[in-house]
Structure formats: structure tokens, C-alpha cells
Amino acid sequence: MSSQEEILSDGRFSRVARDPRFWEMPEKERKVKIDKRFRAMFHDKKFKLRYTVDKRGRPVNYTSTENLRKFYALSESDSDLSEGDSKEVTVKKKKKKKAKGKGEADS
């Protein structure tokens, strides 16, 4: 087989490298941005289906949530908020544990 460079240097196929119809889609634009209102679809049981066979009848072991993660992404402002919320929750839990530990030591 010819290498990719040889194919692109061939005059018959030279326009393929310059034509935007044949460019690969950028990673940022590949996934559809999902608003925070629809964040539940990534972890809600109503959206989760377990597949045992693919469309050709071959056995597979994946769920519909994996497909959702492949095609959809949380919008950046929402993902920042969700990460911040999770950090705040962990900080609050640590503070509660420290407060309980101090309260137990006093009694």
C-alpha cells in the first residue's frame, strides 16, 4: 500500500487535502453541548439501557449511557459548576468529620 504522503502528492487526489468537506471534525465541535438542565440523563436510570447484542447480532457489553457520553458533552460553564459543586461537597464533608471528631473528643 502507498503511504498517505504519496497519495496526497498524486495530482488526482491533491484537492482532497485542501477541500474542507474531507477534513476531520475537530474534537471540540464533535460533541453536542448539553445544558445543565439535561445533566441527569448521564446518570438517571430511565436513560440507561443495557445492550446484549449489536445491530448485527454480535454479543456486546455496553450501555446507552456510554453512547450518550460519546456524542454529548456538558457545556463548559456547567461542567465547571458541577466540578465546583463536588469540591464544595467534599470540603463540607471534611469539615463535618473534623467537627464530629472534635465533639467526640470533648465528651
C-alpha positions in Angstrom: 0.0 0.0 0.0 1.1 3.6 -0.6 1.8 5.9 2.2 -0.6 8.8 2.9 2.0 11.3 1.7 2.3 9.6 -1.7 -1.5 9.6 -2.1 -1.7 13.3 -1.3 1.1 14.2 -3.7 -0.7 12.4 -6.5 -2.3 15.0 -8.8 -5.6 13.1 -9.0 -6.1 13.3 -5.2 -4.4 16.6 -4.3 -7.6 18.5 -3.9 -8.7 16.2 -1.1 -6.2 17.7 1.3 -7.5 21.2 0.6 -11.2 20.5 0.5 -12.9 21.2 3.8 -15.5 18.5 3.1 -12.9 15.9 3.8 -11.3 17.4 6.9 -11.7 15.6 10.1 -14.1 17.3 12.5 -12.3 19.0 15.5 -12.7 17.3 18.9 -14.4 20.4 20.4 -17.1 20.5 17.7 -17.6 16.8 17.5 -19.8 16.6 20.6 -23.1 18.4 21.1 -23.1 20.7 24.2 -25.7 19.8 26.8 -27.2 22.3 29.2 -27.2 21.7 32.9 -30.9 21.0 32.7 -30.2 17.8 30.9 -27.3 16.7 33.1 -29.4 14.0 34.7 -29.5 11.9 31.5 -25.9 10.8 32.2 -26.8 9.1 35.5 -30.6 8.6 35.6 -31.8 5.0 35.4 -34.5 6.0 32.9 -31.9 6.7 30.3 -29.9 3.6 30.9 -30.4 0.6 28.6 -28.1 -2.4 28.6 -27.4 -3.9 25.2 -26.5 -7.6 24.8 -26.2 -7.7 21.0 -25.3 -5.1 18.4 -27.3 -4.4 15.2 -25.6 -7.4 13.5 -26.3 -9.8 16.3 -22.8 -10.0 17.8 -22.7 -10.0 21.6 -21.6 -6.8 23.2 -21.4 -5.5 26.7 -22.1 -1.8 26.9 -24.9 0.6 28.0 -26.7 3.5 26.3 -25.0 6.0 28.7 -21.7 5.2 27.1 -23.2 6.3 23.8 -24.5 9.4 25.4 -21.1 10.3 26.7 -19.6 9.7 23.2 -22.0 12.1 21.4 -22.8 14.6 24.1 -20.8 16.8 26.5 -21.8 19.1 29.2 -21.3 22.8 28.4 -18.1 24.1 29.9 -19.8 26.6 32.2 -21.9 23.7 33.5 -19.1 21.3 33.9 -17.1 23.9 35.8 -20.1 24.4 38.1 -20.5 20.7 38.6 -16.8 20.3 39.5 -17.0 23.2 41.9 -20.1 21.8 43.5 -18.4 18.4 44.0 -15.3 20.1 45.5 -17.6 22.1 47.9 -19.4 19.0 48.9 -16.1 17.2 49.7 -14.9 20.2 51.7 -18.1 20.3 53.6 -17.9 16.6 54.4 -14.3 17.0 55.6 -15.4 19.9 57.9 -18.3 17.9 59.3 -15.9 15.0 60.0 -13.5 17.3 61.8 -16.3 18.9 63.8 -17.6 15.4 64.8 -14.1 14.3 65.8 -13.7 17.4 68.0 -17.1 16.9 69.5 -16.4 13.3 70.4 -13.1 14.3 71.9 -14.8 16.8 74.2 -17.3 14.3 75.6 
